[in-house]
Amino acid sequence: MAKRLIPHEADGPIRIDPQDKPVFVCACGLSQNFPFCDGAHKACKSEEDGKVYVYDAERKSVVEVREEG
């Protein structure tokens, strides 16, 4: 299985208000509906500072945690 390292620092979406209803763009890199937010950033809330998280190819499961640096 291929592994994918998704570099990101954001833990929530970017809100865009160009029309009547706001649009949320993924900023964490985990959305299955990229570039739009699908709520996958909720997984980022348990990530610890100073660590790098490697997600599987589907961006659903952490397969490795590394020390940053």
Residue frames relative to the residue before (quaternion, step in Angstrom):
aa qw qx qy qz dx dy dz
M 1.0000 0.0000 0.0000 0.0000 0.00 0.00 0.00
A 0.4280 -0.6903 0.5240 0.2563 3.56 -0.97 0.85
K 0.2521 -0.7412 0.6015 0.1589 3.53 -1.12 0.70
R 0.1461 -0.7877 0.5940 0.0734 3.53 -1.10 0.64
L 0.2173 -0.7425 0.6222 0.1199 3.53 -0.87 1.01
I 0.1204 -0.7994 0.5875 0.0360 3.56 -0.61 1.14
P 0.2120 -0.7944 0.5535 0.1324 3.59 -0.29 1.20
H 0.2564 0.7454 -0.5866 0.1859 3.56 -0.80 0.99
E 0.2115 -0.7567 0.6010 0.1468 3.52 -1.22 0.45
A 0.5960 0.5757 -0.3647 0.4247 3.57 1.18 -0.45
D 0.1648 -0.7851 0.5880 0.1031 3.55 -1.16 0.60
G 0.7310 0.2799 -0.2228 0.5810 3.53 1.18 0.65
P 0.6202 -0.5747 0.3882 0.3666 3.58 -1.25 0.22
I 0.4269 -0.6269 0.5740 0.3087 3.52 -1.40 0.13
R 0.2724 -0.7781 0.5467 0.1464 3.57 -0.76 1.04
I 0.0807 -0.7719 0.6302 0.0213 3.55 -0.97 0.96
D 0.1333 -0.8217 0.5533 0.0290 3.57 -0.75 1.08
P 0.1922 0.8275 -0.5145 0.1169 3.63 0.58 1.00
Q 0.7867 0.2185 -0.1116 0.5665 3.59 1.21 -0.28
D 0.8006 -0.3002 0.2126 0.4730 3.57 -1.27 -0.30
K 0.7779 0.2360 -0.1118 0.5715 3.58 0.98 -0.86
P 0.4530 -0.6989 0.4674 0.2964 3.64 -0.78 0.93
V 0.2717 -0.7187 0.6196 0.1606 3.53 -1.28 0.58
F 0.1704 -0.7819 0.5924 0.0932 3.60 -0.92 0.88
V 0.1781 -0.7856 0.5899 0.0564 3.55 -0.75 1.17
C 0.5214 -0.6569 0.4541 0.3008 3.57 -0.92 0.96
A 0.0944 -0.7905 0.6038 0.0403 3.57 -0.95 0.92
C 0.6415 0.5431 -0.3241 0.4342 3.60 1.25 -0.21
G 0.4526 -0.7124 0.4321 0.3176 3.61 1.19 -0.44
L 0.6215 0.5854 -0.3332 0.4000 3.61 1.23 0.01
S 0.4645 0.7135 -0.4337 0.2951 3.60 1.23 -0.24
Q 0.3717 -0.6979 0.5701 0.2230 3.57 -1.09 0.78
N 0.7010 0.3963 -0.2298 0.5466 3.57 1.34 -0.21
F 0.1344 0.8394 -0.5143 0.1138 3.57 1.16 0.71
P 0.5608 -0.1259 -0.8182 -0.0128 1.70 -1.97 1.50
F 0.5499 0.6295 -0.3997 0.3763 3.59 1.22 0.07
C 0.5324 -0.6302 0.4721 0.3107 3.55 -1.14 0.72
D 0.0833 -0.7879 0.6082 0.0498 3.56 -1.05 0.83
G 0.6409 -0.5465 0.3140 0.4381 3.58 1.27 0.29
A 0.4249 0.7315 -0.4492 0.2874 3.60 1.26 -0.03
H 0.5379 0.6449 -0.3956 0.3718 3.61 1.21 -0.41
K 0.4818 0.6646 -0.4399 0.3643 3.59 1.21 -0.24
A 0.5973 0.5682 -0.3546 0.4412 3.60 1.17 -0.57
C 0.6150 0.5775 -0.3387 0.4166 3.60 1.15 -0.56
K 0.5502 0.6534 -0.3894 0.3447 3.59 1.13 -0.53
S 0.7139 0.4349 -0.2618 0.4823 3.61 1.10 -0.59
E 0.4887 0.6593 -0.4378 0.3673 3.60 1.26 -0.02
E 0.3534 -0.7444 0.5363 0.1825 3.55 -1.04 0.85
D 0.5482 -0.5950 0.4760 0.3449 3.57 -1.13 0.69
G 0.7909 0.3275 -0.2377 0.4591 3.56 -1.14 0.67
K 0.6781 0.4292 -0.2945 0.5189 3.59 1.27 0.19
V 0.2868 -0.7200 0.6064 0.1777 3.54 -1.25 0.59
Y 0.1983 -0.7926 0.5716 0.0756 3.54 -0.81 1.07
V 0.1859 -0.7647 0.6111 0.0848 3.57 -0.84 1.05
Y 0.1821 -0.7936 0.5768 0.0660 3.55 -0.71 1.15
D 0.5720 -0.5768 0.4492 0.3720 3.57 -1.22 0.44
A 0.7366 -0.4432 0.2848 0.4242 3.58 -1.30 0.21
E 0.6814 0.4708 -0.2842 0.4830 3.58 1.15 -0.55
R 0.3780 -0.7550 0.4484 0.2934 3.59 1.36 -0.06
K 0.5050 0.6648 -0.4108 0.3664 3.58 1.08 0.72
S 0.8065 0.1962 -0.0759 0.5526 3.59 1.03 -0.73
V 0.4234 -0.6595 0.5564 0.2760 3.54 -1.12 0.73
V 0.1491 -0.8068 0.5679 0.0667 3.58 -0.77 1.04
E 0.7973 0.0441 -0.0233 0.6015 3.57 1.24 -0.30
V 0.1373 -0.7504 0.6407 0.0864 3.54 -1.18 0.69
R 0.0899 -0.8068 0.5839 0.0090 3.56 -0.75 1.07
E 0.4973 -0.5923 0.5274 0.3517 3.55 -1.26 0.40
E 0.4734 -0.6736 0.4884 0.2891 3.59 -0.94 0.86
G 0.6732 0.5166 -0.3621 0.3858 3.54 -1.08 0.68
